[in-house]
Amino acid sequence: MENDFNVKREGSVLTVVLGEELTRINAPALMDKVTSYRDKGVEKVIFDATNLTYISSSGVRVVIYCKKYMSDNTEIVFLNCSDKILDVLDIVGIRPFITFEKR
């Protein structure tokens, strides 16, 4: 599971394809990767959660960081998010700040 994600930038869009879990094990590496794009013109961060089955508080912290620190107008999008992950994002109160899409 180590670094169970893939990050790719196309123009002003940063796409993060998540694996099955985003936990305290791999969230710090993802945070480091995302931080490297801070203040570099990223206007949208897409988390492809098609395969995501579990997100820990460390994983949620990465999402909050993206919303708060990437830039003032950075849009956060979750693709193909399961109901279980939606429930977690609801409980921590960040769901209203995220766009959810199915593809």
Protein Blocks (a to p, Z undefined) as FASTA:
>chain_A
ZZpacdddehjaccddddfbdcfklmmmmmmmmmmmgonhpabdcddfklpcbdcfklmm
mmmmmmmmmpmmlccddehiafklmmmmmmnopmmmpccddZZ
